[in-house]
């Protein structure tokens, strides 16, 4: 009986995770975060420097997202 309860609870958590991921994909990115999101998506690694000598903006994008209060 306890095993069935454990399986039910774990199945519930997995189902909740899948539903949450599905619903999260349908949410549009806020306009105030769109530029930072796109910059973070194109970043290959934090140590990479672009050809213009500018450091990778991933950490800047994260800082920007922390400052935005939704």
N, C-alpha and C positions, 0 to 999 in steps of 0.2 A: 504493500500500500504506500509506504513512504517513497519507494522508488517511482511509483506512478506520479506522486505529487512532485517529486524532483524533476521528472521528465516534463510534466505539465508546466512547471515554472520556467524551466529552461526554454521550452518551446515558445512560451509566452514572450520571454525576453527577445528571442530571435525574431519572432514575428513582429514585435514592436520595433526592433531595429530596422527590419526590412521596410516596414510601412513608413517609418520616419525618413529613411533614405529616399524612398520613392516620392514622398511629399516634398522633401527638401529640394529635389531636382526641379520641381515645378515652380519654385519661388524665384522671382526675378531678382537680379542684383540691384540694390539701390543705386540711383544715379550718383549719389555722393561717393560711393565706393567703387564705381565701375572702372575708373582709370587705375586705381591701385590694384584692383582685382586682375585686370588685364596685364598689368606690369608684373604682378606676382606669378601669373600663369606662364609668362614667356621667359621667366628666369630659369637658367639651367642649374646654377649652383650659387651659393652665397659668395664664394671666392672668385667667381668669374668677373672679368672686367670687359666692358664692351670696347669696340674699336676707337671710340672717342675718348677713352681714358676715364670714363665715368664708372664709378663702382656700381656693382649690381644693386638694383633698387629694391630687392626683396625685403631687407630690413626696414627700409623707409616705408614701404607699403604696409608692413605690419604695424609700425608705429602710427601711421595714418589711420589704420583700421581701429587701433586702440583708442585714438582720440575721438573718433566718431561715436557719438552716443546715440543709439537707436531707441 
